[in-house]
Amino acid sequence: MLDKAKAILFHRMTWLYVLLAFPIIDYILRNIIPIPIVSSLWDEGLLVLLLGIVVLRMLDEQRRLPSVRTPLIAFTVLGVAMFVFDMARFGVNIEGFRAVYQYILAFVIGFYILDEEREAMQMFRLFVIIGGLIGLHGVYQYIIGVEVPASWIDASETVRTRSYSIVQSPNVLGSYMALTAPIAAGLALTDRGRRRWLWAVLAVIMLAALVFTGSRGAWLAFGGAIGLALLFLNRKLFIGFLIAAVLSSIFVPQISSRFAALFNPEYLAKSSENGRIQRWIGAYDQMRSNPIFGTGLGHYGGAVADRHFGTIYVDSYYFKTLAEMGLLGLGVYLWLMYMLLRNTFDIWKGSARTRQFYLYGGIFAGLLAVILHNGVENIFEVPFMNTFFWLIAGVLLSLPYLKPYSFGGQDPASAGPDSGSDPSGSRRKAGRAETAEHAGAEAGARAGTVPSTGTRTDRSADTATCAPAGTSTDTSASTTTVTPVSDAASGSASDSASDASAAGSEAVNPGYDAKGGTAYA
């Protein structure tokens, strides 16, 4: 028994699961059983522990970050340079640097921590369960009509309550649900048996919690992310979703009243005087004093600046970055977000012939929703949201390097309808850096022959078809393009590739403590 307990305690997955319970543990340690020092530093200690595990694994691993590594390195170098060359306020610079860069470490952890797809599936399932429980609490709050600050509701509205659960802000809960609900929906379409109904129910609960937050920014971010994902997937589904979204904004009272308030002259006047519009203009004015490098990390628009200088929250992480890091910093940061989305989209696109296609699509949509929501909120000022975003992104980009399920002990969620045709698990190589030509060359070398220069190695039959109806994916030369084709053409490509496959204020509240989730005195 003792040996088993030690094995669990010292297993890397144990600590990863603890990290997935970030919002629950943080709430307990800060509000129910506060422990001096531990309550403030437990998450940093956990990140250091996981990073230590990852560093040891990096020495033995041959994984290589995709193209997102270039803007990630550039953004990190820029931050270090701003920190080093501005020593006038050393303490503020340290705190500001930590607030921006500390939780990006979760990306490195996510990329190196896992060995098998089975572990990734377990992680996504636990992530959804925890999100579903927090969403359920948010629904309960709305049902009982929990009291909320008057500043969270516009005077012209009929809605009198908004859900915020244990994360202390409706907009933060809305962003959390926008990240997690698409992943739950993806699991419902991926898993088999009774579990898929659990994921479907949790997805509905989280969607309800999202609506009950009353967060217009989260609604728009979620709608935009799902709309773009469906546009890539199937235009008919996109049109159907667009119609449903418009009807909801008209006929669902909780949604229609919030959007109607946007066009109220009183609301527009307040926003221009002391609301988002005024804060965005203020951030722009801060940038004008130093257009290239900005005012410095931790100097404006976030929790650190609020503590040291009493500045208000900007209610846009991009305007905050503009004020603190200037045009150069914002440009590099947007480049980082673009490349991250591009790499995660490639993983999704490359899984079109696997059962995980819908799950990876849900992850892509959830990450996109958070990126969009940052346009009108300081979501990355909230530690658990920042951590979850980078952790999930890192895990998704690590998938081409993970060991696939063995055919004999395969998890139901990983197999397509005819997965027995590909026991080698070579479907994962579509996302690797090696090209189809490299795979063909290796196969030729093992066979004692070298393919000619003009030889085309088609790996489109690496896996059983599990793509949406009416689409097919040609993965030649390590790329995937979803295009309508006939079944006959798809079958032909599959036959020709069989040999090759074997080779291979209402926002984050003014005064909201981004570290602790509580209001400042």
C-alpha positions in Angstrom: 0.0 0.0 0.0 2.8 2.4 0.9 4.7 1.6 -2.3 1.5 2.3 -4.3 1.0 5.6 -2.6 4.6 6.6 -3.3 4.2 5.6 -6.9 1.1 7.8 -7.2 2.8 10.7 -5.4 5.9 10.8 -7.5 4.1 10.2 -10.8 4.2 13.2 -13.2 0.5 12.7 -14.1 -0.5 13.2 -10.4 0.9 16.7 -10.4 -0.6 17.5 -13.8 -4.0 16.5 -12.5 -3.5 18.8 -9.5 -2.8 21.6 -12.0 -6.0 20.9 -13.8 -7.9 21.6 -10.5 -6.2 25.0 -10.3 -9.4 27.1 -9.8 -10.8 24.8 -7.2 -7.6 24.5 -5.1 -6.9 28.2 -5.4 -10.4 29.1 -4.2 -10.1 26.7 -1.2 -6.7 28.0 -0.2 -7.7 31.6 -0.4 -11.3 31.6 0.9 -12.0 28.5 3.0 -8.7 27.4 4.6 -6.2 30.2 3.9 -2.6 29.2 4.7 0.0 32.0 4.9 2.5 31.9 2.1 1.1 28.6 0.8 -2.1 30.2 -0.4 -0.1 32.7 -2.5 2.7 30.6 -3.8 1.3 27.1 -4.2 0.7 27.5 -8.0 4.2 28.8 -8.6 5.6 25.9 -6.6 3.6 23.4 -8.7 4.7 25.0 -12.0 8.3 24.8 -10.8 7.9 21.1 -9.9 6.3 20.3 -13.2 8.9 22.3 -15.1 11.7 20.4 -13.2 10.1 17.1 -14.4 9.9 18.4 -17.9 13.5 19.6 -18.0 14.7 16.1 -17.2 12.4 14.7 -19.9 13.7 17.2 -22.4 17.2 15.8 -22.2 15.9 12.4 -23.5 13.2 13.6 -25.8 13.7 14.5 -29.5 10.6 16.7 -29.8 10.9 20.0 -31.6 8.5 22.8 -31.3 6.8 23.8 -34.6 7.0 27.2 -36.1 5.4 28.9 -33.1 8.9 28.6 -31.4 10.2 31.6 -33.4 7.7 34.2 -32.2 7.7 32.6 -28.7 11.5 33.1 -28.5 11.3 36.6 -29.9 8.6 37.6 -27.4 10.6 36.2 -24.5 13.8 37.9 -25.6 11.9 41.2 -26.0 10.5 40.9 -22.4 14.0 40.1 -21.0 15.4 43.1 -22.8 12.7 45.4 -21.5 13.3 44.0 -18.0 17.1 44.5 -18.1 17.3 47.9 -19.7 14.7 49.5 -17.4 16.1 49.2 -13.9 14.5 52.3 -12.4 11.7 50.3 -10.9 13.3 46.9 -10.4 10.6 45.4 -8.2 7.8 46.5 -10.5 9.7 45.1 -13.5 10.1 41.7 -11.9 6.4 41.6 -11.0 5.3 42.7 -14.4 7.6 40.3 -16.2 6.3 37.4 -14.0 2.7 38.3 -14.7 3.2 38.1 -18.4 5.7 35.2 -18.8 5.3 32.9 -15.8 2.3 31.1 -17.1 3.7 30.6 -20.6 5.9 28.0 -18.9 2.7 25.8 -18.9 3.1 25.6 -22.7 6.5 24.0 -22.3 5.1 21.7 -19.6 2.2 20.7 -21.9 4.5 20.0 -24.8 6.8 17.6 -23.0 4.9 16.1 -20.1 3.0 13.4 -21.9 4.1 10.1 -23.5 0.9 8.6 -24.8 -2.3 9.7 -26.4 -4.1 7.8 -23.7 -2.7 10.3 -21.2 -3.8 13.2 -23.3 -7.3 11.8 -23.4 -7.4 11.3 -19.7 -6.2 14.9 -19.2 -8.9 16.3 -21.5 -11.6 14.3 -19.7 -10.6 15.5 -16.3 -10.3 19.1 -17.6 -13.9 18.9 -18.9 -15.2 17.3 -15.7 -13.7 20.1 -13.5 -15.0 22.7 -15.9 -18.4 21.1 -15.9 -18.6 21.1 -12.0 -17.7 24.8 -11.9 -20.3 25.5 -14.7 -22.9 23.6 -12.7 -22.2 25.8 -9.7 -22.7 28.8 -12.0 -26.1 27.5 -13.2 -27.1 27.0 -9.5 -26.1 30.6 -8.7 -28.4 31.9 -11.5 -31.3 29.7 -10.4 -31.2 31.0 -6.8 -30.6 34.5 -7.9 -27.3 35.2 -6.2 -26.6 38.8 -5.3 -24.0 40.6 -7.5 -22.5 44.1 -7.4 -24.7 46.7 -9.1 -21.8 47.6 -11.4 -22.2 44.2 -13.1 -25.6 45.1 -14.4 -26.7 48.0 -16.6 -29.5 50.1 -15.2 -31.6 49.6 -18.3 -31.6 45.8 -18.0 -34.2 43.5 -16.6 -31.6 40.8 -15.6 -30.8 41.0 -11.9 -28.1 38.4 -11.5 -25.1 37.0 -13.2 -23.2 33.7 -12.7 -19.6 33.8 -11.6 -19.2 30.6 -9.6 -15.9 30.4 -7.7 -13.8 32.5 -10.1 -15.1 35.8 -8.8 -16.0 37.4 -12.1 -18.8 36.7 -14.7 -16.4 37.5 -17.6 -13.7 35.1 -16.3 -16.3 32.3 -15.9 -17.6 33.1 -19.4 -14.1 32.8 -20.8 -13.6 29.5 -18.9 -16.8 28.1 -20.3 -16.0 29.3 -23.8 -12.7 27.4 -23.6 -14.1 24.2 -22.0 -17.5 23.7 -23.7 -16.2 23.1 -27.2 -13.8 20.5 -25.8 -16.7 18.8 -24.0 -18.6 18.7 -27.3 -15.6 17.3 -29.0 -15.4 14.5 -26.5 -19.1 13.8 -26.9 -18.4 13.2 -30.6 -15.2 11.3 -30.0 -15.8 8.9 -27.1 -17.9 5.7 -27.4 -20.4 4.2 -25.1 -22.2 5.9 -22.2 -19.4 8.3 -21.5 -20.2 10.3 -24.6 -23.6 11.2 -23.0 -21.7 12.5 -19.9 -19.7 14.9 -22.1 -22.8 16.0 -24.0 -24.6 16.8 -20.7 -21.5 18.7 -19.4 -21.3 20.6 -22.6 -25.0 21.7 -22.3 -24.4 22.7 -18.6 -21.3 24.8 -19.6 -23.2 26.5 -22.4 -26.0 27.4 -19.9 -23.4 28.7 -17.5 -21.9 30.8 -20.3 -25.3 32.3 -21.1 -26.0 33.0 -17.4 -22.7 34.9 -17.0 -24.2 37.7 -19.1 -20.7 38.3 -20.5 -21.2 39.8 -23.9 -17.5 39.6 -24.7 -17.5 35.8 -23.9 -20.6 35.3 -26.0 -19.1 37.1 -29.0 -15.7 35.3 -28.6 -17.4 31.9 -28.3 -19.7 32.6 -31.3 -16.8 33.9 -33.4 -14.7 30.9 -32.5 -17.4 28.3 -33.2 -18.4 30.1 -36.4 -14.9 30.1 -37.8 -14.4 26.4 -36.9 -17.6 25.5 -38.6 -16.7 27.6 -41.6 -13.6 25.5 -42.0 -15.5 22.3 -41.3 -18.7 22.6 -43.3 -20.4 25.7 -44.7 -23.9 24.3 -44.2 -23.2 23.9 -40.5 -21.8 27.4 -40.4 -25.0 28.8 -41.9 -27.1 26.8 -39.4 -25.0 28.1 -36.5 -25.3 31.7 -37.7 -29.1 31.5 -37.9 -29.2 29.9 -34.4 -27.0 32.6 -33.0 -29.1 35.4 -34.5 -32.3 33.9 -33.3 -30.8 33.4 -29.8 -29.8 37.1 -29.6 -33.4 38.1 -30.5 -35.5 35.6 -28.6 -33.5 34.5 -25.5 -34.2 37.2 -22.9 -30.8 36.8 -21.0 -29.0 37.5 -24.3 -31.2 40.0 -26.0 -31.4 42.4 -23.1 -27.6 42.4 -22.7 -27.1 43.2 -26.4 -29.8 45.7 -26.5 -28.1 47.6 -23.7 -25.1 48.1 -25.9 -27.0 50.5 -28.1 -28.5 52.4 -25.2 -27.3 56.1 -25.3 -26.7 56.0 -21.6 -24.4 53.0 -21.8 -22.4 54.5 -24.7 -22.0 57.7 -22.8 -20.7 55.9 -19.7 -18.4 53.7 -21.8 -16.9 56.8 -23.4 -16.5 58.6 -20.0 -15.3 55.8 -17.7 -15.8 52.5 -19.5 -14.0 50.4 -22.1 -13.8 53.0 -24.8 -12.2 55.5 -22.4 -9.8 52.9 -21.1 -8.7 51.8 -24.5 -8.1 55.5 -25.5 -6.1 55.8 -22.2 -3.9 52.8 -23.2 -3.3 54.3 -26.6 -2.3 57.6 -25.0 0.2 55.8 -22.8 1.8 54.2 -25.8 2.2 57.5 -27.5 4.8 58.5 -24.9 7.0 55.7 -26.1 5.5 54.2 -29.3 8.2 51.5 -29.8 8.7 50.0 -26.3 5.8 51.3 -24.3 5.8 52.3 -20.6 7.3 49.0 -19.4 6.0 45.7 -18.0 3.7 46.1 -15.1 3.3 49.9 -15.5 -0.2 50.2 -16.9 -3.6 48.5 -17.2 -3.2 45.3 -15.2 -3.0 44.0 -11.6 0.6 44.9 -11.1 0.1 48.5 -12.2 -3.1 48.7 -10.1 -1.0 47.7 -7.0 1.9 50.0 -7.6 0.4 53.0 -9.5 -3.3 52.8 -9.0 -4.1 52.6 -12.7 -7.4 51.2 -13.9 -7.8 47.9 -15.8 -7.7 48.4 -19.5 -10.3 45.6 -20.2 -8.3 44.4 -23.2 -5.1 42.4 -22.9 -4.0 43.7 -26.3 -4.4 47.3 -25.4 -2.6 46.6 -22.1 0.2 45.0 -24.1 0.2 48.1 -26.4 0.6 50.4 -23.4 3.3 48.4 -21.6 5.3 47.0 -24.6 4.6 49.5 -27.4 3.9 48.7 -31.0 6.9 46.4 -31.2 5.7 44.3 -28.2 2.1 44.1 -29.5 3.3 43.2 -33.0 5.4 40.3 -31.7 2.6 39.2 -29.4 0.0 39.1 -32.2 2.5 37.2 -34.3 2.8 34.7 -31.5 -1.0 34.3 -31.3 -1.3 33.9 -35.1 1.4 31.2 -35.3 0.0 29.3 -32.3 -3.4 29.3 -34.0 -1.9 28.2 -37.3 0.0 25.3 -35.6 -3.0 24.1 -33.7 -5.1 24.3 -36.8 -2.6 22.2 -38.6 -2.9 19.5 -35.9 -6.7 19.6 -36.2 -6.6 19.5 -40.0 -4.1 16.6 -39.9 -6.4 14.5 -37.8 -9.2 14.5 -40.3 -8.9 10.7 -40.8 -8.9 9.9 -37.1 -11.6 9.7 -34.5 -10.1 12.6 -32.6 -10.9 15.0 -35.4 -13.9 16.6 -33.5 -12.0 16.7 -30.2 -9.1 18.5 -31.7 -11.5 20.9 -33.5 -13.1 21.6 -30.1 -9.7 22.4 -28.6 -8.9 24.7 -31.5 -12.2 26.5 -31.1 -11.7 26.9 -27.3 -8.3 28.4 -27.7 -9.5 30.7 -30.4 -12.4 31.8 -28.1 -9.9 32.9 -25.4 -7.7 34.7 -27.9 -10.8 36.6 -29.2 -12.1 37.3 -25.7 -8.7 38.9 -24.7 -9.6 41.7 -27.1 -12.2 43.0 -24.7 -11.0 41.6 -21.4 -7.7 41.0 -19.4 -8.3 37.3 -19.4 -4.6 36.5 -19.3 -4.4 38.5 -16.1 -6.2 35.6 -14.4 -3.6 32.9 -13.5 -5.7 29.8 -14.0 -7.0 31.0 -17.4 -3.5 31.9 -18.6 -2.2 28.5 -17.4 -5.0 26.5 -18.9 -4.7 28.2 -22.3 -0.9 27.6 -22.6 -1.1 24.1 -21.1 -3.9 22.9 -23.5 -2.0 24.5 -26.5 1.2 22.7 -25.6 -0.5 19.3 -25.2 -2.2 19.7 -28.6 1.0 20.5 -30.3 2.7 17.5 -28.7 0.2 15.0 -30.1 2.3 14.1 -33.2 5.0 12.9 -30.8 2.8 10.8 -28.5 2.7 7.1 -28.6 -0.6 6.0 -30.2 -2.9 3.5 -28.7 -1.8 -0.1 -29.4 -4.3 -2.0 -31.5 -4.8 -4.6 -28.9 -5.4 -2.2 -26.0 -6.8 0.7 -27.9 -8.9 3.2 -26.1 -12.3 3.4 -27.9 -11.9 7.1 -28.4 -8.8 6.8 -30.4 -10.0 4.4 -33.1 -11.9 5.0 -36.3 -14.5 2.6 -37.5 -11.9 0.6 -39.3 -8.9 1.2 -37.1 -7.8 -2.4 -37.5 -6.4 -1.5 -40.9 -3.7 0.6 -39.4 -2.3 -1.2 -36.3 1.1 0.5 -36.8 -0.5 3.8 -35.6 1.3 5.7 -38.4 -1.6 8.2 -38.6 0.3 10.4 -36.1 3.1 11.1 -38.5 1.0 13.6 -40.6 1.8 16.2 -38.0 5.5 15.6 -37.7 8.2 17.7 -39.3 9.4 14.9 -41.5 7.9 14.9 -45.0 6.3 12.1 -47.0 9.4 12.0 -49.1 11.6 11.3 -46.0 9.3 8.5 -45.0 9.5 7.0 -48.5 13.3 7.3 -48.4 13.5 5.5 -45.1 11.2 2.7 -46.4 13.4 2.4 -49.5 16.5 2.2 -47.4 15.1 -0.6 -45.3 14.1 -2.5 -48.5 17.5 -1.9 -50.1 16.1 0.6 -52.7 15.9 4.3 -52.9 12.8 5.9 -54.5 13.4 8.1 -57.5 13.3 11.9 -57.2 9.9 12.0 -58.8 8.4 9.3 -56.6 5.3 10.6 -54.7 4.7 9.0 -51.3 1.0 9.5 -50.4 0.1 8.9 -46.8 -3.6 9.6 -47.1 -4.5 6.1 -46.1 -2.5 6.1 -42.9 -5.7 5.9 -40.9 -9.3 4.8 -41.1 -11.6 7.5 -42.5 -13.4 9.4 -39.8 -13.8 12.8 -41.4 -17.1 14.6 -41.8 -19.3 13.4 -44.5 -18.6 15.0 -47.8 -15.0 15.7 -47.1 -11.7 14.0 -47.6 -8.2 14.8 -46.6 -5.1 14.5 -48.8 -2.1 14.4 -46.5 0.6 14.2 -49.2 3.8 16.0 -48.3 2.8 16.3 -44.6 0.0 18.7 -45.3 -3.8 18.3 -45.1 -6.4 20.1 -47.1 -10.1 19.4 -46.5 -11.8 19.4 -49.9 -15.0 17.7 -51.2 -14.2 14.6 -53.2 -16.1 11.6 -54.4 -15.9 8.3 -52.5 -14.3 6.7 -55.5 -11.4 9.2 -55.5 -10.9 8.8 -51.8 -10.7 5.0 -52.2 -8.2 5.3 -55.0 -5.9 7.5 -52.9 -6.3 5.1 -50.1 -5.2 2.1 -52.2 -2.2 3.9 -53.7 -0.9 4.9 -50.2 -1.2 1.6 -48.3 2.5 0.8 -48.7 3.7 4.3 -47.7 1.6 4.2 -44.6 3.5 1.1 -43.4 6.7 3.3 -43.4 5.5 5.6 -41.1 -16.5 46.8 -14.0 -18.3 44.0 -15.4 -15.1 42.8 -16.7 -12.3 41.3 -14.6 -13.6 43.6 -11.9 -11.9 47.0 -11.4 -9.6 46.2 -8.4 -9.8 42.4 -9.2 -6.6 40.7 -8.0 -5.4 38.8 -11.0 -3.2 36.6 -8.8 -5.7 35.8 -6.1 -9.1 36.4 -7.6 -10.2 38.8 -4.9 -10.8 42.5 -4.8 -8.2 44.9 -3.4 -9.0 46.9 -0.4 
